[in-house]
Amino acid sequence: MPLNISYCKLLALRAHNAPKRKPEESLPSSIMIGEVYSFDKSEQRVFDIQRLIPLHETKGGEQLGRPLALIRIIEPTHYENGQEVRTRGTYRIERLISPSEKLVWGTGDWSIEPK
C-alpha cells in the first residue's frame, strides 16, 4: 500500500449539512471566534499547528470558496477506517474574515488585507 501524505496550508470543509457527509466533514452551521469544532478528512494530512491557517468551504475537486476564518489546528490525529487512512481533529476559530478582506500568503504566514 503506497504512503500518501499531504501538507495542508488550509482546511477545506463541505457546506453545512452537505449530503452524504458526516457533521465533522462539513462546516458548522455558524462559526464563532474562540469556539472549537471537529473535522474529519480523507487521507493522511499534515497541518501546521504553530500557525494560523484559513478555513474554506469547498465543493470538492479542489474548488474553494472564499476564506471564512483563520483557525488554529489544535489536535490532528491519523487513523485507519477499513482500508482508508483519515485525519481528524479539532480547530479553534481565531479570526473571522469578511467578504471585503482578502487573504495573502506571505513569508510563511497568512495576513489579511482590505480588497
N, C-alpha and C positions, 0 to 999 in steps of 0.2 A: 504494500500500500504506500503510495507516494506521500511525502510530508509536505503539506501546503500551509504556509504561514503568511499572513498578510499584515503589514504595518498600516495602521489606520490613523490618518490625521484628523478624522472626524467620525461622528456616529450618525448613521443614517437609518431612520426607522420609518415604517409604513404609517399611513394616516391612522388616526384613532378608529377603532372598530373595523379595521381592514378585514375583508372576508378571508376566511381560511388562515387566519393568523392568531397566535396566542397574544394575550394582552402585552406580554413582555417584548414581542416582536413589533409592537406598534407604539406610536406616541401616546402619552396620556391625554385625557380629554382636555386638560388645561395644564399649563406649566407655571410654576411659581418660584421665584427666587428663594433659595435655601432649601427647597424640598428635594427629597431623594426618591428616585424612581429606579425600577429594574429594567434591564434589557436582556435580550437573548438573540444571538446572531448565528447563522450557519458559518462553518469553517473556523479555523484557529486564527484568531486575530490578536494583534498586539497593539495596545493603546498606550500613549504616554500618560502616566498617572501624575507626573510632576507639572504638567502644563494644562492650561485650559484649551479645550477643543470645541469646535462648533457642533451643534445638534441640527440636523437637517431632516426634512421629510423627504422620502424617496418614493417613487412609483415603481422601482425595480429597474434592473438593467442599467444601473449607474445613472439614472435620471434624477438629479437632485433639485429640490425646490430651494428657495432662499434659506439662509441660515436663520434659525429661530432663537437660538440662545448660545451662550458659551457655557460649557459644562466642565465638571471635573469628574473623571472616572475614579470611583472610589475603590472598587474591588472587582477586577476582572478574573474570571475563572474559566478554564477549559475543561470540557467533559465529553464523554462519549455517549451518543444516543444511538444504539444499534451500531451500524457501520459508519455513522457520521460523527465527526468531531465538531463541537459547537463552542461558542464563547458566550458566557452570561456574566452578569454583574450588576452593579449599581452605579448611578451617576447623580450628581447634585447640580442643580441649576445655579449658576453663579451670576449670570447677567443675561437679560433678555435683549434681543436685537430687533429694533423697529424696522419697518419697511423703508424708512428714509435713511437708513445707515447701510454701509457696505463693509464687508469683512475683507481684510487684506492680510496675506501671509507675508511676514517679514523675515527677519533673521532668526528663525526657529520658533517664532511666536505669532499668534494671531492678534491683530489690532482692529479696532472699529473706527471708521471714519464717516463723516457725512457724505451722502451721494452727490 
